Amino acid sequence: MTTPKEIFAKLERKILERAGEFSQIGGIYKFVLNGVDGGTWVVDLRKDSFGVRESDEEAQCKVTISSQDFVQIATGKLKADSAFMRGKLKLIGDLGLAMKLGKLFVK
């Protein structure tokens, strides 16, 4: 089974390979994953501190979700909008930045 840690490692490789594209977003996301294999990760798309790291620092957009549902979304088995509507995914902060979240997980 895929773990959140593996997904964030893959995501970091992706954003580093496509740094020009992702740095235009210019924001910081914090993912708070609850449950087995949970934790807190930051996806930083600012030019001066670009990367993915396990951290509980401040962010412009905070996503709270179970680790299981996060894996389901990241692997295409659950749609993020459906998870949001069913209360499985919670967003706090910059909603404009939240609207760009899909770009991180599209192939």
C-alpha positions in Angstrom: 0.0 0.0 0.0 1.2 3.5 -0.8 1.9 5.7 2.2 1.7 9.5 2.6 5.5 9.6 3.0 5.9 8.0 -0.4 3.4 10.4 -1.9 5.1 13.4 -0.5 8.5 12.1 -1.7 7.1 11.7 -5.2 5.4 15.1 -5.0 8.7 16.7 -4.1 10.5 15.1 -7.1 7.7 16.4 -9.3 7.8 20.0 -8.1 11.6 20.1 -8.3 11.5 18.8 -11.9 8.8 21.4 -12.8 10.0 24.2 -10.6 9.2 27.0 -13.0 5.6 25.9 -13.3 5.0 25.3 -9.6 7.0 28.4 -8.3 4.4 30.5 -10.1 1.8 29.3 -7.5 4.1 30.9 -4.8 2.2 29.6 -1.8 2.7 27.3 1.2 0.4 24.4 1.9 0.2 22.5 5.1 -1.2 19.0 5.1 -2.3 17.6 8.5 -3.0 13.9 8.1 -4.7 12.0 10.9 -4.5 8.3 11.6 -2.1 5.6 10.7 1.0 7.0 8.8 -0.3 10.5 9.6 1.8 13.5 10.2 2.2 17.1 9.1 3.8 18.1 5.9 4.5 21.4 4.2 4.6 21.9 0.5 6.4 25.2 0.0 6.2 26.6 -3.5 8.0 29.9 -2.8 11.1 30.5 -4.8 13.4 31.0 -1.8 12.4 27.9 0.2 11.0 25.5 -2.5 10.3 21.9 -1.4 8.4 19.4 0.7 9.2 18.7 4.3 7.7 17.3 7.5 6.9 20.4 9.5 4.2 22.1 11.5 5.1 25.6 10.3 2.6 28.2 9.3 1.0 28.0 5.9 -1.4 30.0 3.7 -3.6 27.0 3.1 -4.1 24.2 5.6 -5.6 20.8 4.5 -6.8 18.4 7.2 -7.7 14.9 6.2 -7.2 11.3 7.3 -4.1 9.7 6.0 -6.2 7.0 4.3 -8.4 9.5 2.5 -5.3 11.5 1.4 -3.8 8.3 -0.1 -7.1 7.6 -1.9 -7.1 11.2 -3.4 -3.5 11.1 -4.4 -3.9 7.7 -6.1 -7.0 8.8 -7.9 -9.4 6.5 -6.0 -11.3 9.4 -4.4 -12.1 12.8 -5.8 -11.0 15.7 -3.7 -14.3 17.7 -4.3 -16.3 14.6 -3.2 -14.2 14.3 0.0 -14.6 18.0 0.7 -18.4 17.8 0.2 -18.6 14.8 2.5 -16.6 16.6 5.2 -13.6 14.3 4.9 -11.3 17.1 3.7 -11.2 20.4 5.5 -9.6 23.6 4.1 -8.6 26.6 6.1 -6.9 29.8 4.7 -6.4 31.1 1.2 -9.2 29.6 -0.9 -7.6 30.9 -4.1 -4.5 28.9 -3.2 -6.7 25.9 -2.3 -8.2 26.0 -5.8 -4.7 25.3 -7.2 -4.2 22.2 -5.1 -5.3 19.9 -8.0 -2.2 20.9 -10.0 0.0 19.2 -7.4 -1.7 15.8 -7.8 -2.5 15.7 -11.6 0.0 13.5 -13.4 
